[in-house]
Structures are given as C-alpha cells and as structure tokens.
Amino acid sequence: MNTKTIVITGGTTGIGFACASYLLAQNYRVIITGKNPDNVKNALEQLNHQAVGYVSDTSKLSDINTLVTTIKTTFGTIDGIFINAGIFKAASFEATTEELFDQTMNINFKGAFFTLQQFIPILNNPSSVVLNTSVAVFKAFADTSVYTASKAALESIAQVLNIELANKGIRVNMVSPGVTKTPIQKKSGMSDEAITNLLNHFSEVSPLKRIVEPQDIAPIVEFLLSEKSIPLRNEKMIVDGGSTL
Ligand SMILES: NC(=O)c1ccc[n+]([C@@H]2O[C@H](COP(=O)([O-])OP(=O)(O)OC[C@H]3O[C@@H](n4cnc5c(N)ncnc54)[C@H](OP(=O)(O)O)[C@@H]3O)[C@@H](O)[C@H]2O)c1
C-alpha cells in the first residue's frame, strides 16, 4: 500500500486533474486545490470522493497559509507537491495590460513561489516538488510574452531551491508540457476556430502524430514525485510528443 500524500495545486481540471486521478489509482493519498468552488466540487465527484479538495486561490498568501494550516491539522505532513495551478491568457506584447501582467505573474510565479515556501515546514524528508512550467520557455509562441516570463521565472528558481532545500531532503524537478488539450485553451480567450487550428497544427507537426493529452503527463509527474526519481535534481521532463524538435 502506497501511503504517500501528495498535494496538487490546480487539481480540478486538465493536467492537475489527470494527475490526481492517476495518483489515486496508484494508491497515493491526494489533496487537490482550485480557485473555483464548483470546479473543486465537480472534480471531487469525478474522483469518487477518494481525494480531498480545498478551495484556495494560489495568488493570495492568506489562502495559501490557511491551506497549509488545514492540511497540517488534517494530514500532519506531506510527501510531495505538484505546483501546477496556472493560467494563460493570449495577448500580444503590445496589448498586454498591467492587469494581465499582474494576474499572470501573481498566479503562475508569485503563487507558485509562496505556495512552496509555505509548504516547506510540512514536507517530509525526503519529499519531492514538481513544478509545471512550459515549452514556451524555450520555444517562442506569439501572444505569450507575460505567460512565458512567468514560467521562465518559475524554472529559474528550481536550481536555487535544490541547493537551499537539500538539507531538508526536498528535491525540485519540472515537467514542461507542450501544447496539451485542456480547458486552458478555452479559458485563454482564443476562439473555437483558433483552438481547433492550434490543436490540429500540433497534432500534425508532432512526431507523436496526435496532440498531447493530460493523461500522457500524469505518469511522468508520478515518476518525478516518487522515490524512483530520487537522484534527479532540477531535471526538466519535456512532454510535447517531440513537437518542439
Ligand atoms: N495545456 C497546455 O497546453 C499547457 C502547456 C504547458 C503548461 N501548462 C501548464 O499546466 C498547468 C495546468 O494547466 P491546464 O492546461 O491543465 O489548464 P486548466 O485545465 O485550466 O487547469 C488549471 C488549473 O489551475 C487552477 N487555477 C487557476 N488559477 C488558480 C488560482 N488563482 N488559484 C488556484 N488554482 C488556480 C484551475 O482551477 P479552477 O478550477 O479554479 O479554474 C485549474 O485547476 C498550468 O500551470 C499551465 O500553465 C499547460
């Protein structure tokens, strides 16, 4: 029986939800978070209430603090965290407003930064942290400037954390998805036609010959969270079907 407890931020839909489902099937204890209460409720129903879920806005330090306190009271310590909550809103560089800049950085970078900082006291020795970044960090896509910056910032701290947190037995690795079919595209403000074109394009150019699905990413995240990957530090698993080659 696997008794490891894993937190997944943004575990209500897409990649986070697929990971929650996969980890439960591998007998992990799973805690998911999300900002939207209905999405948390729906996700827990779809997971047959085998997971525990909390509404927590990752961009608010007070929410993160309450989340950690609640998890500490209920579970004591945890064995890993998948820092996955994130947003993408398509906007050209010239059209990127201060509001979109702050929203994206506050969720994708600041939220991830302080989530990990506040979870450190309840992370076991050893434990594993997985950051969800993006191929956008090394492959240019139009209309993604602030999103790309938020993910590059997140990647940049992984190596520092691996040095600073090593004596606590905490290791940090990354998963870097390519274009993956999830609700993020619809939430991005892209039209249905633009989404279809995007998904078709990446299906065609990919050596995999189909789009990456959230279920493709889940076993890779599980590997990084498990002790199977214990010697890996600052490793970045690019999960894009080869589309950025
Ligand atoms: N899909 C791709 O092509 C792709 C590629 C590279 C990287 N990624 C990254 O993968 C991660 C997951 O995205 P996805 O594609 O699976 O999209 P998704 O289905 O939209 O999932 C995003 C998750 O993040 C949560 N979230 C958003 N804002 C939040 C906030 N302020 N506080 C707490 N939770 C919040 C959402 O919760 P709610 O239920 O409240 O909305 C949802 O559970 C993101 O970090 C994204 O940047 C995605």
The ligand as a MOL file (V3000), in Angstrom:
LIG
                    3D

  0  0  0     0  0            999 V3000
M  V30 BEGIN CTAB
M  V30 COUNTS 48 52 0 0 0
M  V30 BEGIN ATOM
M  V30 1 N -2.4630 22.8770 -21.5830 0
M  V30 2 C -1.2690 23.2690 -22.0870 0
M  V30 3 O -1.0900 23.3500 -23.3050 0
M  V30 4 C -0.1250 23.5780 -21.1440 0
M  V30 5 C 1.1600 23.6380 -21.6650 0
M  V30 6 C 2.2210 23.9380 -20.8200 0
M  V30 7 C 1.9890 24.1690 -19.4780 0
M  V30 8 N 0.7170 24.1160 -18.9990 0 CHG=1
M  V30 9 C 0.5180 24.4040 -17.5640 0
M  V30 10 O -0.1890 23.3540 -16.9660 0
M  V30 11 C -0.8430 23.8630 -15.7780 0
M  V30 12 C -2.2590 23.3180 -15.7500 0
M  V30 13 O -2.9640 23.8540 -16.8550 0
M  V30 14 P -4.0250 23.0330 -17.7020 0
M  V30 15 O -3.6060 23.1010 -19.1070 0
M  V30 16 O -4.3120 21.7260 -17.0910 0 CHG=-1
M  V30 17 O -5.2790 24.0290 -17.6020 0
M  V30 18 P -6.6090 24.0320 -16.7500 0
M  V30 19 O -7.4190 22.8350 -17.0590 0
M  V30 20 O -7.1870 25.3700 -16.9520 0
M  V30 21 O -6.1090 23.8700 -15.2450 0
M  V30 22 C -5.6570 24.9530 -14.4860 0
M  V30 23 C -5.8510 24.6190 -13.0270 0
M  V30 24 O -5.2910 25.7120 -12.2700 0
M  V30 25 C -6.2630 26.1740 -11.3760 0
M  V30 26 N -6.1020 27.5900 -11.0750 0
M  V30 27 C -6.0930 28.6390 -11.9350 0
M  V30 28 N -5.9770 29.7820 -11.2660 0
M  V30 29 C -5.9020 29.4490 -9.9490 0
M  V30 30 C -5.7870 30.1940 -8.7540 0
M  V30 31 N -5.7140 31.5390 -8.7590 0
M  V30 32 N -5.7450 29.5250 -7.5840 0
M  V30 33 C -5.8180 28.1770 -7.5520 0
M  V30 34 N -5.9480 27.4220 -8.6560 0
M  V30 35 C -5.9920 28.0630 -9.8280 0
M  V30 36 C -7.5850 25.8930 -12.0310 0
M  V30 37 O -8.5600 25.9040 -11.0300 0
M  V30 38 P -10.0860 26.3530 -11.2350 0
M  V30 39 O -10.8100 25.0740 -11.2440 0
M  V30 40 O -10.4260 27.2090 -10.1120 0
M  V30 41 O -10.1510 27.0640 -12.5610 0
M  V30 42 C -7.3160 24.5130 -12.6350 0
M  V30 43 O -7.4790 23.5090 -11.6540 0
M  V30 44 C -0.7340 25.3750 -15.8490 0
M  V30 45 O 0.2830 25.8340 -14.9760 0
M  V30 46 C -0.3340 25.6340 -17.2920 0
M  V30 47 O 0.4040 26.8180 -17.4450 0
M  V30 48 C -0.3450 23.8300 -19.7820 0
M  V30 END ATOM
M  V30 BEGIN BOND
M  V30 1 1 1 2
M  V30 2 2 2 3
M  V30 3 1 2 4
M  V30 4 1 4 5
M  V30 5 2 4 48
M  V30 6 2 5 6
M  V30 7 1 6 7
M  V30 8 2 7 8
M  V30 9 1 8 9
M  V30 10 1 8 48
M  V30 11 1 9 10
M  V30 12 1 9 46
M  V30 13 1 10 11
M  V30 14 1 11 12
M  V30 15 1 11 44
M  V30 16 1 12 13
M  V30 17 1 13 14
M  V30 18 2 14 15
M  V30 19 1 14 16
M  V30 20 1 14 17
M  V30 21 1 17 18
M  V30 22 2 18 19
M  V30 23 1 18 20
M  V30 24 1 18 21
M  V30 25 1 21 22
M  V30 26 1 22 23
M  V30 27 1 23 24
M  V30 28 1 23 42
M  V30 29 1 24 25
M  V30 30 1 25 26
M  V30 31 1 25 36
M  V30 32 1 26 27
M  V30 33 1 26 35
M  V30 34 2 27 28
M  V30 35 1 28 29
M  V30 36 1 29 30
M  V30 37 2 29 35
M  V30 38 1 30 31
M  V30 39 2 30 32
M  V30 40 1 32 33
M  V30 41 2 33 34
M  V30 42 1 34 35
M  V30 43 1 36 37
M  V30 44 1 36 42
M  V30 45 1 37 38
M  V30 46 2 38 39
M  V30 47 1 38 40
M  V30 48 1 38 41
M  V30 49 1 42 43
M  V30 50 1 44 45
M  V30 51 1 44 46
M  V30 52 1 46 47
M  V30 END BOND
M  V30 END CTAB
M  END
